Amino acid sequence: MNSLVLIIIALVGYLLAYRLYGRFLGRKILRLSADRVMPAHELKDGIDYVPTKRHIIFGHHFTTIAGLGPIVGPAIGIIWGWLPAFLWVFLGSIFMGAVHDFTTLVVSARNKGKSIGELTAQIISPSTRYALQFIMQLLLLIVLAVFAMIVGSLFVMYPEAVIPVWAQIPVAIWLGAQIRKGKNDLIYSILALILLYSFVILGVNVPVSLPWNKEVSVVVWCIILFVYVFFASTTPVQKLLQPRDYINSHQLLVAMALLILGIIIAHPQMSAPAINEDAFLPGADVPDLVPILFIVIACGAISGFHALASSGTTVKQINNETDTLPVGYGAMITESFLAVLVIVAAGAGLGMGLEADGEVFTGLAAYKHHYASWSSASGLAAKLDAFIVGSANLFSSLGVPVKYGSAFVVVFIVSFANTTLDSAARIQRISLQEIFTNKGTIRKPMNNRYLATGVIVIAAAAMTFFKPGGQGAMVLWPLFGSLNQLMAALALGVVTVYFAAKKIPIYFTLIPMLIILVLTLWAMMENLGGFIADGEVLLAVLSALILSLTVWLTWSSAWALFKNPKRNTSPKTEHP
């Protein structure tokens, strides 16, 4: 298939999905109202609860949920062929991921901005609160520890990204100050974006490398990143988080627009096969399509981390309940479209020319060389290279030199990985403070955001430095994929029980919840068997514990859902 046709199908499909399905959910099912008072106004504190313009909070939420997820997942997912990856990303986001993000945002907004973990206590039962909070804390701790190592590794791999990525901080602080003064945020964000692009050019010509070997350099970068995360996640959101994410969203949208323009001009054929038959041959070094595809590709289709972002930081900045539709549903399908562009870059752009082993591979040969086996395509460098090389090839059709095209892609990859760090730390700090909340008051000393954040950052750093080279976090990384998708299923379960109690139709969340729960439990059982066979005691114990908590949470959710079988699920039923 021609890549341009695939892009047109996706773009038209997403626009129709938003206008038809998204608006239907917002108007007919959730009945969004501009009259409801949002937590950002009710609990305004100038730190976490800050009413924010729709397009700015869209930028924050979009960059928070995007990160590396919609890049690395699809970049490895097409090892089974581009068609399974595309169908999961396209249909999964419309009927599952966007619904997940949207509904968790709305439910949290109608409950004083509480996180999905805290909502469990009042929606399902108090005893389930700490079970879900444990899963949330473990997931966020892994994200924080692993992403520090990933960003540190990316700085070592791509020294041209160092200057532009760190330059974002003063530029974002300047932009935030201008916005608070009442200046036109769009004009000033464009100026900020131009500044960032000038730093990209500077970074290409002045790459920054630390004077140590790779292992030591990664450790040093991790230390610097943890210090940055501490201050960034405790700073009021309007001073750094919002403006940085706002200009990052512009950066990504520009990158997406340039990719689309490159596809229009070059319109390469999909060199990747629709179905990679080699991946299904007996003895192939590729895991089974089901359930692994649905775990490997999370962001871009459905991801539990998004529920933590929706009910963690985003909800506390929503100005009007009607904003939840473009922010919740809209940002998710925009991220999904990015995942489609990644599939095209890796499945078609890569075929325009891949230089490796002293040769230049094109077309199907490029795909087969890069995706020869699971081990050859699943490393961090391999995942990113498929997208970077493919994107640079597409940019070259616009006359952009390959080295600048590659640097442009690298900078926004590292930038988005970096945004995940302080967003995750802020979300985890808020969740930790909720754990220590009693009757609406946070018990000392966790009411101090600096102390709570310090506990989180020190724990993540301890995990990261548990092994040389910052590789300690990788000990728990095998749990991340299934843990992330499990969080999505559990979040949809909480929303479903809430809908039932408020007489809101439940099928729109119940069906996605059941699908992702079955797939995730399937993957977790396979992982548990593998951990036991390999003698991975820690991973086996944690997997068994998480499975036990999941069974308990699922049973508690089902009990809460069906204890009132006479509930009215008519769309016309009134609800708060």
Summary of the structure (lengths in Angstrom):
residues: 576
radius of gyration: 22.5
end to end distance: 47.9
largest distance: 69.3
contacts: 2169
relative contact order: 0.17
helix: 76%
strand: 2%
